[in-house]
């Protein structure tokens, strides 16, 4: 997997109840493993939240039930514009972004990043859920 100037990780359904730091709110096996891989590499990262947009891992947020998978296309376009607006100030020194997220989370973000001359890597693209967990486990076992 190529080095990343920034990693973007999608939110997941399984969350703690109430409020928590974003990196601790999401508790699915997939999210915990993706976080572990990213932190082991020492890469800066942000969370792509269906409700809040771009979230710093240390930001305290409230649990929610929302996913881009259930949004209309125009809502996903609007969401991606919101995320890009939040990302833009921090993209000055970013040459590559690794995205750990499904198609609905990437569909408008990846092209917007590419338009800014940023290389986009989606290392688990095309892998099913179990294959993604295996891919993450393989990186953690190194």
N, C-alpha and C positions, 0 to 999 in steps of 0.2 A: 504494500500500500504506500503510495507516495506521501511525502511529508505535507502537512497542511499548515497554512497560516491561520486558518480558522475552520472549525468544524461546526456544522449545524445538525442538531438532533431533534427529531420530531417528538412531540408529546405522545403520551400513550394513555390508554383508557384506565389502567390500574393505577390508582392514586391513594394516598393517605387521605383520611377525612380532614376537613378543616383547612388551616393555614400551615404552610411550611416553606422552607427555602425550596426553590424550584428543583434543584438537583436532588432533593430528598423527598419531594412530593410524589414524583413518578416512581413507582415501585415494581413495575413489571420486570421479569427476568431479562427481556430484551433490552430495556432501557438501562438497567443496572450494568449489564455487560457492555453495552455501547459506551456508557460513561466510563467504565473501568478501562476499556481499550484507549479511549481518548486521553484520560488522565495519565495512564501509564506512558503514553507518548509525550506528555507534557504540552499538548496542543491547547490553545485557547478555544473555547466553545461557547455556543449559545443554544438555547432551546427554541424550537419553532412551536409555539403554542397556538392551537386553534382559537382560543379565546383571547389571549393577551398579545399575540403576535410574536415579536422577538423578545426573549426573556433571558436576562443574565442568570446563570445557575444559582447565584447567591441571593437573588431577589426573593422576597417572601410574597407568595401568592396564595390565593384561595383555590381549593379544589373545585372542579367544574366538570360538566358533562357536555363536551362539544368536540366535534371532529371535522376536519375538512372533507372527509369521505362522505359526509351527509350534506355538504353545502352545494348550492348551485354554482355554476361556472362563474357568473358575475360576482358572487360572494368570494370565491377563491381568488379571482383577479384582484378584487379590492383588498383582500387579506395580504396578497403578495406585494401590492403597492405599499401597504402599511409596513410590512417587514423590510422591504428595500429602503424605505425612508429612514427606518431606524438603523439599518445596516450602513447606509451610505457614508456617514461621517467616519466610521471606523475602517473603511475599505482602502484608505490611502496607501497603506503599505502591504495590502493583501494581494498576493499573486495567485494563490490557490485556495480553494474551499473544498472540503470533503463533506458530503451530505449523507447523513444516516437518516433517511426518511423515505416514505412511500411516494409514489407518483403524484398524488394529489398535492402533496406538500412541495414537490420539486417543479411541477409543470410550468409555472410562471417565474419562479425564482431562478432556476438554472439559466434560462435564456437571458434574464436581466443581468445576471452576474457575467455571463459570457460577453454580453454587449459592452461591459465595462472592462473587457480584456482580462478577466479573471478566469483561470482554469478551474473547471468543476470536475470533481471526481465523485462517483457514486459507486463505492466498492461492492455493495451488495445488490446492485441493480439486477433485476430478473430472478433473484433468489426468493423462494417461498419462505414462510415463517421459520420452519424447522431448519432449513438450510442457512438462514441468516444466523440463527443461534449457533449452529455448528461453525460457521465462519468466525463469529465472535469468540467462541470457545477456543478455536484454533489459535487466534491471536493472543488470547490470555494465557495459553499453555506454553508460549514461547519463552 
